[in-house]
């Protein structure tokens, strides 16, 4: 047996310890793009905690947040926790959204690798992260306006009055106003879906994006009344444009999410699963947000990372040039 499994089982136990009791059942949903060692580690972690695991293996969905096969959805329905360790994200698909509305809990670990379980965001202090996240959650929830800027040209304003926020830091929480009955691992974000028609300005994604991967030439998107009306940049921008034209629908072009990363241990890996959780970054998404209190229905949801933003909510500076201005204690 590969000795790395022994190294990562202890880390793999963290989200199960936060979300499951002995005797409960976890459905580990993997696909043919998932590293088998990751599946083995989570199986071993569940058994060590006296949790009953079962594995659902499938083919990868064609694009991030496409709907899983109905047989996979059926297998999720009897679990106390559904753990998604797929190579492409499905947490924002409509069938998983419906299961969350029904009270099924989800843990999202799409794109997770052995390396992610050995170091980085998975090894963080999740108790402290939940305290920190609670403070940012309160700022988002009480806020009425947001303004995001960055040195590379991001300049985005929106009305957030009355919109719910959500906190995910490896522990499934009930976030009032959201159907997002889920967390992630590695994890650490506090998000908001602004009022769509109020969103105006420019987003410059500069680090990582779903489907695109690492970004060498920043992707610039012009947003008018919540809709992306122009995408410019280099090869990565063309890849995003082609993806949206090929796989998207009308909602795919809408800005659906602005989230703050709060995990001090996360690194730039080229995979959105970890990169979007980096403390002091933001990920800004196009597409579906009906599960987070928004009005955008879509078959797609694409997260893109802005590495060193400044975020001001009303008069509160939450992030200044990539540095969080809020502390856990």
C-alpha positions as CSV (number, residue, x, y, z in Angstrom):
1,X,0.0,0.0,0.0
2,X,1.2,3.5,-0.8
3,X,2.4,5.1,2.4
4,X,0.8,8.4,1.3
5,X,-2.6,7.0,2.2
6,X,-1.6,6.8,5.9
7,X,-0.4,10.5,5.7
8,X,-3.7,11.8,4.3
9,X,-6.3,9.7,6.2
10,X,-6.0,11.9,9.3
11,X,-6.6,15.0,7.2
12,X,-9.5,13.2,5.4
13,X,-11.2,12.6,8.8
14,X,-11.5,16.4,9.4
15,X,-14.7,17.1,7.4
16,X,-16.3,13.8,8.5
17,X,-15.7,14.6,12.1
18,X,-17.3,18.0,11.7
19,X,-20.4,16.6,9.9
20,X,-21.1,13.0,10.8
21,X,-21.9,10.9,13.9
22,X,-21.0,7.3,14.3
23,X,-23.4,5.0,12.5
24,X,-24.3,7.6,9.8
25,X,-23.8,6.9,6.1
26,X,-21.6,8.9,3.7
27,X,-22.0,8.5,-0.1
28,X,-18.6,9.2,-1.7
29,X,-19.3,10.2,-5.3
30,X,-16.3,9.8,-7.6
31,X,-15.7,9.6,-11.3
32,X,-13.1,8.1,-13.6
33,X,-11.0,11.3,-13.3
34,X,-10.7,11.0,-9.5
35,X,-7.4,9.7,-8.1
36,X,-8.3,6.3,-6.6
37,X,-6.0,7.1,-3.6
38,X,-8.3,10.0,-2.7
39,X,-11.3,7.7,-2.6
40,X,-9.4,5.1,-0.5
41,X,-8.3,7.8,2.0
42,X,-11.9,9.0,2.5
43,X,-13.2,5.4,2.8
44,X,-10.6,4.7,5.5
45,X,-11.3,8.0,7.3
46,X,-15.0,7.1,7.4
47,X,-14.3,3.7,8.8
48,X,-12.0,5.1,11.4
49,X,-14.8,7.3,12.7
50,X,-17.3,4.4,12.7
51,X,-19.2,6.0,9.8
52,X,-20.5,3.8,7.0
53,X,-19.2,4.7,3.6
54,X,-20.3,3.6,0.1
55,X,-18.8,4.7,-3.2
56,X,-20.7,5.7,-6.3
57,X,-18.5,5.6,-9.4
58,X,-19.5,7.3,-12.6
59,X,-18.1,9.0,-15.7
60,X,-17.3,12.7,-15.4
61,X,-20.0,15.2,-16.3
62,X,-19.3,17.0,-19.6
63,X,-18.7,20.4,-17.9
64,X,-18.6,21.9,-14.4
65,X,-22.1,21.8,-12.7
66,X,-23.8,19.7,-15.4
67,X,-26.4,17.4,-13.9
68,X,-25.2,14.0,-12.8
69,X,-26.8,10.8,-14.2
70,X,-30.2,10.0,-12.5
71,X,-28.7,6.8,-11.2
72,X,-26.1,8.8,-9.3
73,X,-28.7,11.1,-7.9
74,X,-30.7,8.1,-6.7
75,X,-27.7,6.7,-4.9
76,X,-27.3,10.0,-3.1
77,X,-30.8,9.9,-1.7
78,X,-30.1,7.5,1.2
79,X,-26.9,9.1,2.5
80,X,-26.7,11.3,5.6
81,X,-23.9,13.2,3.8
82,X,-23.1,13.2,0.1
83,X,-19.4,13.7,-0.5
84,X,-18.5,14.9,-4.0
85,X,-14.9,13.9,-4.9
86,X,-15.6,14.2,-8.7
87,X,-13.1,15.6,-11.2
88,X,-15.7,18.2,-12.3
89,X,-18.0,20.1,-9.9
90,X,-21.6,19.2,-9.7
91,X,-22.7,21.0,-6.5
92,X,-24.6,23.8,-8.3
93,X,-26.5,21.4,-10.7
94,X,-30.3,21.5,-10.4
95,X,-30.6,17.8,-9.2
96,X,-28.2,18.4,-6.3
97,X,-29.8,21.7,-5.6
98,X,-33.2,19.9,-5.2
99,X,-31.7,17.4,-2.8
100,X,-30.3,20.2,-0.7
101,X,-33.8,21.8,-0.6
102,X,-35.0,18.5,0.7
103,X,-32.5,18.6,3.5
104,X,-29.7,16.4,2.1
105,X,-26.3,17.5,3.2
106,X,-23.4,17.9,0.8
107,X,-19.6,18.1,1.1
108,X,-17.9,19.4,-2.1
109,X,-14.4,18.3,-2.9
110,X,-14.3,18.4,-6.6
111,X,-10.8,18.4,-8.1
112,X,-9.3,17.3,-4.8
113,X,-5.9,15.7,-5.1
114,X,-3.5,13.7,-2.8
115,X,-1.3,16.8,-2.6
116,X,-4.3,18.9,-1.3
117,X,-4.8,16.4,1.5
118,X,-1.1,16.4,2.5
119,X,-0.7,20.2,2.8
120,X,-2.3,23.5,2.1
121,X,-5.9,24.4,2.8
122,X,-7.0,21.0,4.2
123,X,-4.6,21.4,7.1
124,X,-6.0,24.7,8.4
125,X,-7.7,25.5,11.7
126,X,-11.3,25.1,10.8
127,X,-12.6,26.2,14.2
128,X,-10.8,29.6,13.8
129,X,-12.0,29.8,10.2
130,X,-15.6,29.4,11.2
131,X,-15.2,32.2,13.8
132,X,-13.6,34.5,11.2
133,X,-16.3,33.6,8.6
134,X,-19.0,34.5,11.0
135,X,-17.8,38.0,11.3
136,X,-17.6,38.5,7.5
137,X,-21.0,36.8,7.2
138,X,-22.5,39.5,9.5
139,X,-20.8,42.3,7.4
140,X,-22.3,40.9,4.1
141,X,-25.7,40.3,5.6
142,X,-26.1,43.7,7.1
143,X,-24.6,45.5,4.1
144,X,-26.4,47.4,1.3
145,X,-23.6,48.0,-1.2
146,X,-20.4,46.4,-2.3
147,X,-17.4,47.6,-4.3
148,X,-14.6,45.4,-5.5
149,X,-11.4,46.7,-7.1
150,X,-8.0,45.4,-8.1
151,X,-4.8,46.7,-9.4
152,X,-5.3,44.8,-12.7
153,X,-8.6,46.6,-13.4
154,X,-11.5,45.0,-11.5
155,X,-14.0,47.7,-10.6
156,X,-17.4,46.3,-9.7
157,X,-20.3,47.8,-7.8
158,X,-23.6,46.2,-6.7
159,X,-26.5,46.5,-4.4
160,X,-26.7,43.7,-1.9
161,X,-29.6,44.9,0.2
162,X,-31.6,42.1,1.7
163,X,-29.6,39.3,-0.1
164,X,-28.5,36.4,2.2
165,X,-24.9,35.5,2.7
166,X,-23.4,32.0,3.3
167,X,-20.4,30.6,5.2
168,X,-18.7,27.4,4.3
169,X,-15.7,26.2,6.3
170,X,-15.9,22.4,6.1
171,X,-19.0,22.3,8.2
172,X,-22.5,22.2,6.8
173,X,-24.6,25.1,8.2
174,X,-28.1,26.3,7.6
175,X,-27.6,29.7,5.9
176,X,-31.0,31.4,6.0
177,X,-32.3,32.5,2.6
178,X,-30.0,30.0,0.8
179,X,-30.7,26.5,-0.3
180,X,-26.9,25.8,-0.2
181,X,-27.0,23.0,2.4
182,X,-23.4,22.2,1.8
183,X,-19.7,22.9,2.6
184,X,-16.4,22.1,1.0
185,X,-13.0,20.5,1.7
186,X,-10.5,22.1,1.5
187,X,-12.8,25.0,2.3
188,X,-13.1,28.6,3.6
189,X,-15.4,31.2,1.9
190,X,-18.1,33.7,2.8
191,X,-20.2,34.6,-0.2
192,X,-23.0,36.9,-1.5
193,X,-25.1,36.9,-4.6
194,X,-25.7,40.6,-5.3
195,X,-28.9,41.9,-6.8
196,X,-28.3,41.0,-10.5
197,X,-29.6,44.1,-12.3
198,X,-27.6,46.3,-10.0
199,X,-24.2,44.9,-10.9
200,X,-22.1,47.2,-13.0
201,X,-18.4,47.4,-13.9
202,X,-15.5,45.2,-14.8
203,X,-14.1,41.9,-13.5
204,X,-10.5,40.9,-14.2
205,X,-9.9,37.2,-13.3
206,X,-6.2,36.8,-12.9
207,X,-5.4,33.5,-11.1
208,X,-7.6,30.4,-11.9
209,X,-11.0,29.7,-13.4
210,X,-13.2,26.6,-13.8
211,X,-12.5,25.0,-17.2
212,X,-9.7,27.5,-18.0
213,X,-7.2,26.5,-15.3
214,X,-4.3,28.7,-14.4
215,X,-4.6,32.2,-16.0
216,X,-1.5,33.6,-17.6
217,X,-3.1,36.5,-19.4
218,X,-5.9,38.1,-17.3
219,X,-9.5,37.7,-18.5
220,X,-11.5,40.9,-18.5
221,X,-15.2,40.8,-18.4
222,X,-17.5,43.9,-18.8
223,X,-20.7,43.6,-16.8
224,X,-23.8,45.6,-17.5
225,X,-27.0,45.2,-15.4
226,X,-25.5,41.9,-14.1
227,X,-24.8,40.5,-17.6
228,X,-21.3,39.8,-19.1
229,X,-21.4,41.7,-22.4
230,X,-17.8,41.4,-23.4
231,X,-14.8,39.1,-22.7
232,X,-11.3,40.2,-23.7
233,X,-7.8,39.0,-23.0
234,X,-5.6,36.2,-24.5
235,X,-6.0,32.5,-25.0
236,X,-7.7,32.0,-21.7
237,X,-10.4,34.6,-22.6
238,X,-11.0,32.9,-25.9
239,X,-11.3,29.5,-24.1
240,X,-13.9,31.0,-21.7
241,X,-15.9,32.6,-24.5
242,X,-15.9,29.3,-26.5
243,X,-17.0,27.4,-23.4
244,X,-19.9,29.7,-22.7
245,X,-21.0,29.7,-26.3
246,X,-20.8,25.9,-26.5
247,X,-22.2,24.8,-23.1
248,X,-24.1,27.7,-21.7
249,X,-27.5,29.2,-21.8
250,X,-28.9,32.7,-21.2
251,X,-28.1,32.5,-17.4
252,X,-24.5,31.5,-18.1
253,X,-23.6,35.1,-18.9
254,X,-25.0,36.5,-15.7
255,X,-22.8,37.4,-12.7
256,X,-24.0,35.1,-9.9
257,X,-21.6,35.2,-7.0
258,X,-19.0,37.2,-5.2
259,X,-17.2,35.3,-2.4
260,X,-14.3,36.1,0.0
261,X,-11.6,33.4,0.6
262,X,-10.7,33.0,4.3
263,X,-8.3,30.0,4.4
264,X,-4.8,31.1,5.4
265,X,-3.3,27.8,4.4
266,X,-4.6,27.7,0.8
267,X,-2.2,28.0,-2.1
268,X,-2.3,28.7,-5.8
269,X,-2.6,25.2,-7.3
270,X,-4.3,25.8,-10.7
271,X,-7.4,24.0,-9.3
272,X,-10.4,26.1,-8.3
273,X,-11.1,23.8,-5.3
274,X,-8.2,25.2,-3.4
275,X,-7.4,28.5,-5.1
276,X,-10.7,30.2,-4.6
277,X,-10.4,29.7,-0.8
278,X,-7.1,31.6,-0.4
279,X,-7.4,34.1,2.4
280,X,-7.9,37.6,1.0
281,X,-8.8,36.6,-2.5
282,X,-12.2,36.7,-4.1
283,X,-13.9,34.4,-6.5
284,X,-16.5,35.9,-8.8
285,X,-18.7,33.5,-10.7
286,X,-20.8,33.6,-13.8
287,X,-24.0,31.5,-13.9
288,X,-26.5,29.7,-11.6
289,X,-27.2,31.2,-8.2
290,X,-30.7,30.2,-7.3
291,X,-29.2,28.0,-4.5
292,X,-27.6,31.1,-2.9
293,X,-30.5,33.5,-2.8
294,X,-30.2,34.8,-6.4
295,X,-32.5,34.7,-9.4
296,X,-30.2,33.2,-12.1
297,X,-31.2,29.8,-13.3
298,X,-28.5,28.2,-15.5
299,X,-26.9,24.9,-16.4
300,X,-23.5,26.3,-15.7
301,X,-21.6,28.0,-12.8
302,X,-18.0,29.1,-13.4
303,X,-15.8,30.4,-10.5
304,X,-12.9,32.7,-11.4
305,X,-10.3,34.0,-8.9
306,X,-9.2,37.6,-8.3
307,X,-6.1,37.2,-6.3
308,X,-5.4,40.6,-4.7
309,X,-8.8,42.5,-4.5
310,X,-10.0,45.3,-2.3
311,X,-13.6,44.8,-1.0
312,X,-15.6,47.5,0.7
313,X,-19.1,46.7,2.0
314,X,-20.8,50.0,2.8
315,X,-18.0,51.7,4.8
316,X,-16.3,48.5,6.0
317,X,-13.0,47.5,4.3
318,X,-13.1,43.7,4.3
319,X,-10.1,43.1,2.1
320,X,-7.4,45.6,1.2
321,X,-5.2,44.6,-1.7
322,X,-5.5,40.9,-0.9
323,X,-5.2,41.2,2.9
324,X,-8.2,40.4,5.1
325,X,-9.0,43.3,7.4
326,X,-11.2,41.1,9.7
327,X,-9.8,38.7,12.2
328,X,-11.1,35.6,13.9
329,X,-10.7,36.9,17.5
